Amino acid sequence: MMTWSRFIGVSLVMLMLAGITHAKKDEGPTEVTGISYYKLDPKIITNVKSDSPTRAGYVQVKIHIMGADSNTKEALEHHTPYVRDIIITELGQHSKSKLRSPVGQAQVRRKLTRQLQQFMEREREEVSVENVLITEIVVE
């Protein structure tokens, strides 16, 4: 049979071990990358060049824009209408088959990244657009 003093001693040891285990989980450096993501909401739906002259084409995309820091996100939020216009205009210049292919999507992403970087420079925004990510795409 366990005495009260022994019970309290065992309980204290268990609590100390639990505290040490918990402290070890919290230790270690936390790395902050500074990267921010801006989600264009709502999704963009626009016409694209059709592969067939008798049938219209459209694309629906969900876009996230990666910036070097939170200032980029703030600048993108401020210029959202123009950012959306850049994306819609660029997407409309491509065919359905190009937007369906991974190579075509990569080309569009690179071109959009360059266009957004140039726009931010023209607006004298001291921010850096790192990448445009197409996180969802439907081509019809």
Phi, psi and omega in degrees: 000138185270135178275163181299318181294321178292319178299315179294318179299314179295320179297317179296318178299316179296319178295319179295317179296321177296320179294320178294316179298317180295318180296323180294326178294326183277345181287165177107150182289144174255123185265127178251120185275332182087351179290138176232154179238135177245120180266121175285119182230133004281178177302155178265129175235124182210162176286148174228167177294132180270151176281349181237135181289344182261357184230132179283156178235150174214162178227143174238124183228148169250127186241136168239138179247125181267128179241164183286337181200182182290338177296326178296316179299316179297318179294319178296320177298318180296323184257022185311314181301320180288323177299314178299320179298316178302314183293314180297317180297316181294314180299322181294344181272358185246155180277162177300318182295323179292319181288341177280334185273144177300323179294316178297318178297320179297320178297317179296317179300315180297317181294319178296320178300313179298316181297319179290323176298314180297320178298315181297323177295316178299325180278002180059034175274128180269066182225168182228117172275118184272322185194152172251126183249127174266104186267349176201136180214136174230122180244126179233000000 
